[in-house]
Amino acid sequence: MKKSILATCLLFLLYFEVSAQTEFVLEPSQSMIMTGKGTGQDATINPFYGEDSYGIVKNIGERPFSIRIQTSGNILEEIPIQKGETKKVKLLKGYELYLDPNPDGLAKARADYGKIIDQETFRQTLSIIPSMQRLITIR
């Protein structure tokens, strides 16, 4: 029982440590870079800038809009997002994430980022749990 509680707490702590979130209103004529250009040019701060990460975009408004992923000026993918929908995209190092508006009116979006954790890092995190349990049970 203690192991499962400890594991849950550790995973929550890990989640809160590796995410950042921001909300935006997109005007019909406004395309906005979320991350990828660097300090001073990005609308959001991706805490994992310069390394592979996930971009998580949710449509929190009433109108659909789209996101665009590009690198070095080349569009890699354009993804429409309907009302209430969330899309999670892989942002490799050097990728740029843009929000493209709906020409019919205002759109609202929430941008969030997550770290891509490789299997070795995940295993190392899980290996800490037994050590933490021993510390807790020693009185």
N, C-alpha and C positions, 0 to 999 in steps of 0.2 A: 504494500500500500504506500509506504514511504517513498519507494522508488518511483512509482507512477506520479505522485504529487511533485516530487523533485524534478522529474523529467518534464512535466508540464510547466512548472515554473521556469525551468531553464529555457524551454522553447519559447515561452512568452517573452522572456528577457532578450533572447536572441532576436525575436521578431521586432521588438521595439527599438533595438539597437540598429537595425539595418533597414529602416524605412524613413521616408520623408514625404510629406504630402502638401499639396497646394491646390486651391480652387481658382478658376478663371472664368470670366465672361468674355466670349468671343463675339466681336461685332462682325457684321456681314462682310466687310471689306478687309478684315484683319487676319492675316496668317501669322501664327506665333511660334517661334522656336522655343521649345521647352528645355532641351538640353543638347549639348554636343558642340557648341561653338566656343564655350569657355566663359570664364568670369567676366561679368559686365555685359555679356550678350545674351545669356540664357535667361528665360523667364523664371525658371525654377533652379534650385540647387540640387543636382543629383549627387548625393554623398559618395557615389561610386564612380564619379567622372574619371575617365582615364583607365577604367577596367570594365570588363563585361558585367552587365547588370540587366535587370528587367525594368521596363517601363510599363506602368499600369495606369490606364486611362479609363475613367468612368464618365459617361454622359449623365450629368445630374440636372440637365435642363429639359425643355419640352421639344427641342428640335434636334434632328440628327446632324452630325458633322463627321469629319474624317480626320484620321491621323496619317502622317506621312513619315516614312523612315528613309533617310538618304545618307550617303557618304560621298565626300569629294564632289558634291554637286550632282551626283547620279541618284535618281529616285530608285529605291530598292522595292518599296511596297507602299501602297495606299490602301487604308483599311477604313471602311465606313463604320460608324458607331451610332446605333439607334438609341432612342430615349431609354434610359435605365440600364443600358448595356455597358459591360466592362470588358476591356481588351487588355491582355497581357502580352507584351512583345519583348523579344530578346534584343537588347541593345549592345552589340559588340563594341569593343574599343574603337573610337573614331566615328561611330554612327551618330546621326542627328535625328531628334524626334521633333516633329512639327504638329501643331494643331491647325487644321484648315477649317474655316468657318462654313456656316450654312448661308447661302446668299439670300435666303428668305427672312432672316432675322437673327436675333441674338441666340447664342448657344452657350451652355454652361458645362464646364468640364472640371474634373478633379484629376490631378496628376500625382502619381506616387511612384516610388522607385524601390526596388528590392535587389539585394545582392544575390548573385548567382553563386551558390555554395557548391564547391566540388565535393565529390564523394569522400575524399580523404579528410577534408575539413569537417564534414558532417560526422565521420567516424571518430575523429579526435574529440569533437564536442560530446558525443555520446559516451566516450570513454571516461570523461570527467565525472559522470554521474555516480559510479560506484565509489570514487574517491570522496565525493561530496557527502555521500551517505555515511561513510565511515566517520567523517568529521562531525556530522550531526549526531550520530549515535554515541560518540564518546562524550562522557559527561564529567 
